[in-house]
Amino acid sequence: MSSVSPDPPDPQGGGAASRPPLPAPPTAPGMAPLPASEPPLARQDGASEATVAGNGVPGHSSQRPRHDVEEPGWSAWQGLLGFGAALLGTVVLGALVVGVVALVTDTSLRSQPPELNILGVVVQDFVFIAAAVAFAAITARPRAWHFGLRRTRFWSTLGWAALGISLYFMFNIAYEALVEPRAQQSVADALGVNDSAALLVVGGFVVIVMAPIAEEFFFRAFFYRALRNSLARRFGRWRGAVLGAVLTGVLFGAVHFEPDAVAIIPVLAGLGVMFCLVYERTGSLFSVIALHALINATAYLTVAKNSAPVALGFGAAMIAACIVLPRMLSRGPAPAAA
């Protein structure tokens, strides 16, 4: 039974049914009457009615989504706890996996061979990705577009990526001219990329393919966004983005610390800041994965002997994948501009 009260009787004796209907609003000649308003779509998976399409998939609405509700509300504490959990998980799980493999293969850990180092790096990459997903799930069920795995406007994304990499190279050239760092990271030696052709290929895959994916997924897609969200609530969107980028960049440089390569930490920190700002402007994780792969491929050329086919092959494949794969995904809600 309807809960709506009937209209009162007409003073002239007629009921509500005898009352003439209200006229339709006027329209310009040749235009169809305006459709009746529809109730807003229900929110699904944390998305607003402006971001939920008629087919139930976020991001297919013809209207521009509202920026205040389109992103998961991760907070800084999630990012910081996620980082701590990733470090602890890397140590514990890495030691367990490497120890078991060494025991089965009767390999001495005193002179840890490159194969075990490669295994440790692979475990670390998977642990960091798992930590990001696990701590992101505290707020809402993780979606691909939450982490920037989404389709964006190609030329706009390419422009911001080109600007970011250009500024980084300018900073790098200026820093080397002023400081003249003579240190290099020893990761190539640890992976044994100069010991055999097989290790050269496997090492190239770890450095150029796996590292960009895992590090950008954790540091840019999750950690930076969680930190930026909290800082933006206190300092505003722009300041929060800049502060979040700087702090994430410093942490990114610190995790690459090596006693013999302290002088290049500022360069890596600057690289991390650039990745954050490109990700902020594009909303696409593919853009920074491609830049990271490009830089790692360039570095691999300088530290690994006869590595041109490997570095160029993996580097080109990564860039191509970062161009093609987004075309296969939905846009998702548009990124909030800082």
Rosetta blueprint (number, residue, H / E / L):
1 M L
2 S L
3 S L
4 V L
5 S L
6 P L
7 D L
8 P L
9 P L
10 D L
11 P L
12 Q L
13 G L
14 G L
15 G L
16 A H
17 A H
18 S H
19 R L
20 P L
21 P L
22 L L
23 P L
24 A L
25 P L
26 P L
27 T L
28 A L
29 P L
30 G L
31 M L
32 A L
33 P L
34 L L
35 P L
36 A L
37 S L
38 E L
39 P L
40 P L
41 L L
42 A L
43 R L
44 Q E
45 D L
46 G L
47 A E
48 S L
49 E L
50 A L
51 T L
52 V E
53 A L
54 G L
55 N L
56 G L
57 V L
58 P E
59 G L
60 H L
61 S L
62 S L
63 Q L
64 R L
65 P L
66 R L
67 H L
68 D L
69 V L
70 E L
71 E L
72 P L
73 G L
74 W L
75 S L
76 A H
77 W H
78 Q H
79 G H
80 L H
81 L H
82 G H
83 F H
84 G H
85 A H
86 A H
87 L H
88 L H
89 G H
90 T H
91 V H
92 V H
93 L H
94 G H
95 A H
96 L H
97 V H
98 V H
99 G H
100 V H
101 V H
102 A H
103 L H
104 V H
105 T H
106 D L
107 T L
108 S L
109 L L
110 R L
111 S L
112 Q L
113 P L
114 P H
115 E H
116 L H
117 N H
118 I H
119 L H
120 G H
121 V H
122 V H
123 V H
124 Q H
125 D H
126 F H
127 V H
128 F H
129 I H
130 A H
131 A H
132 A H
133 V H
134 A H
135 F H
136 A H
137 A L
138 I L
139 T L
140 A L
141 R L
142 P L
143 R L
144 A H
145 W H
146 H H
147 F H
148 G L
149 L L
150 R L
151 R L
152 T L
153 R L
154 F H
155 W H
156 S H
157 T H
158 L H
159 G H
160 W H
161 A H
162 A H
163 L H
164 G H
165 I H
166 S H
167 L H
168 Y H
169 F H
170 M H
171 F H
172 N H
173 I H
174 A H
175 Y H
176 E H
177 A H
178 L H
179 V H
180 E L
181 P L
182 R L
183 A L
184 Q L
185 Q L
186 S L
187 V H
188 A H
189 D H
190 A H
191 L H
192 G L
193 V L
194 N L
195 D L
196 S L
197 A H
198 A H
199 L H
200 L H
201 V H
202 V H
203 G H
204 G H
205 F H
206 V H
207 V H
208 I H
209 V H
210 M H
211 A H
212 P H
213 I H
214 A H
215 E H
216 E H
217 F H
218 F H
219 F H
220 R H
221 A H
222 F H
223 F H
224 Y H
225 R H
226 A H
227 L H
228 R H
229 N H
230 S H
231 L H
232 A H
233 R H
234 R H
235 F H
236 G L
237 R H
238 W H
239 R H
240 G H
241 A H
242 V H
243 L H
244 G H
245 A H
246 V H
247 L H
248 T H
249 G H
250 V H
251 L H
252 F H
253 G H
254 A H
255 V H
256 H L
257 F L
258 E L
259 P H
260 D H
261 A H
262 V H
263 A H
264 I H
265 I H
266 P H
267 V H
268 L H
269 A H
270 G H
271 L H
272 G H
273 V H
274 M H
275 F H
276 C H
277 L H
278 V H
279 Y H
280 E H
281 R H
282 T H
283 G L
284 S L
285 L H
286 F H
287 S H
288 V H
289 I H
290 A H
291 L H
292 H H
293 A H
294 L H
295 I H
296 N H
297 A H
298 T H
299 A H
300 Y H
301 L H
302 T H
303 V H
304 A L
305 K L
306 N L
307 S L
308 A H
309 P H
310 V H
311 A H
312 L H
313 G H
314 F H
315 G H
316 A H
317 A H
318 M H
319 I H
320 A H
321 A H
322 C H
323 I H
324 V H
325 L H
326 P H
327 R H
328 M H
329 L L
330 S L
331 R L
332 G L
333 P L
334 A L
335 P L
336 A L
337 A L
338 A L
